[in-house]
Amino acid sequence: MIRVFGLKAPDLIGSGIKCRISTTFFVRKHLPNGYLSNGLLPLVVLPREPCYAMPLPSRYWAPELIRDWY
C-alpha cells in the first residue's frame, strides 16, 4: 500500500488548475452512520506543503449535511 501527501496531479486531471493527490484515512466513528454513504464529504485541506487533506469529523458538520448523509 502506498501513502502519498501532496503529490502533484497530472495537468490533464486538473483542467488547468493545479491539483494535488493525498491519501485519506477515514475513522468510522467520525462519520454520521459509521460508513461512507454520500457523494459529498467535507474536507480540511492544508494548501501549502506538505498539502495534507483530511475528512472533517461529523461533529463539525452543518446539520443539513448530516441530515442529507442518511
N, C-alpha and C positions, 0 to 999 in steps of 0.2 A: 504494500500500500504506500502510495506517495502522498506526502503532505506538502502543499505549496502555500505561500503567502505573498501576495503582491506580484505574482508572475505576470509579465506583460502579455496581454492577449493579442493575437494576430489582428492587424488592421482591418481585415475582412469582417471580423466579428463585430467591431465597434462602429462600423459605417462612418468613419471619420472622427469618432470620439475615442479618446484614449481610455482603454479599459484594462482592468487587472483581474486576475483569477486568484481566488483564495479558497483553501479548504475550509469547510464549515462543519462544526461538530454540534449536533443537536442534543440537548439534555431534555429528555421527555417530560420531566416534571415542570419545565418552563413553557410547555405548550398547553393550551387550554384543555384538550382532551387526551393529552399524552402521545399524540402522533400527528404527523403532517396530514392535514385533511382539507387544505385550501391552497389555491394557487398564489395567494398573496401572503407575504411574510415580512414584517418589518425587520430591517437590519440596522445595526450600528456599524458605521464604516469609518476607519481611520484613513483619511485621504492622502496621507503622506507616508513615506517609507516607515515601516515595512508593509503598509497597506492592509491591515487586518480588517476582517469583516466578521461579524457575529450576529446571530439572531437576537432580537430584543426579547428578554423574558416577558411572558404574557402579563405579569403583574403591572407592567408599564404601558400596556396597550390601551387604546381608546375603547370604551365599552361597545361601540358599534363594530369594531373589528372583532372583538371576542364573540359577539352575537352572530356575526356572519361566518365565523370559523366553523360552526357546527352544521 
